[in-house]
Amino acid sequence: MGDYAKALGGKLRAIRQQQGLSLHGVEQKSGGRWKAVVVGSYERGDRAVTVQKLAELADFYGVPVAELLPEGRIPSGSEPATKIVINLERLQQLPADKVGPLARYAAAIQSQRGDYNGKVLSIRAEDLRSLAIIYDMSPGELTDQLIEWGVLPQEARPAHRVD
């Protein structure tokens, strides 16, 4: 198999690992639909995967097909020093009318990074400032709101804050 198959396999492996699944775990979670030996051979680039199978795997992993393709995403820039960690599981539990802009923003960042672990998402302070504009709040007020919603931990509230 060529370099493309190996690159595709690397993307498949990365998505599986981000979701905390072993090859055996994929087989178990899929009820035997995806055999560990087959998924492993896709990941190594030893076995060609059809477009149909790739679409089914993307659906199983809950990611867009484009995320499995080697040219499917734009690499993100360097990671900033200051990060804010959003609880994605809690975000999904909240009403869309409250968290719609944040949920869309988080989904866009996940797509850009190719990060689909579904548990947490780190964003920069600059992202929080942008979100605060969308919510028509100061960054401090938005931080307080996100803590109240349970999307950010209590520790996210700075001791000394200037809004």
Disulfide bonds with the S-S distance in Angstrom:
none
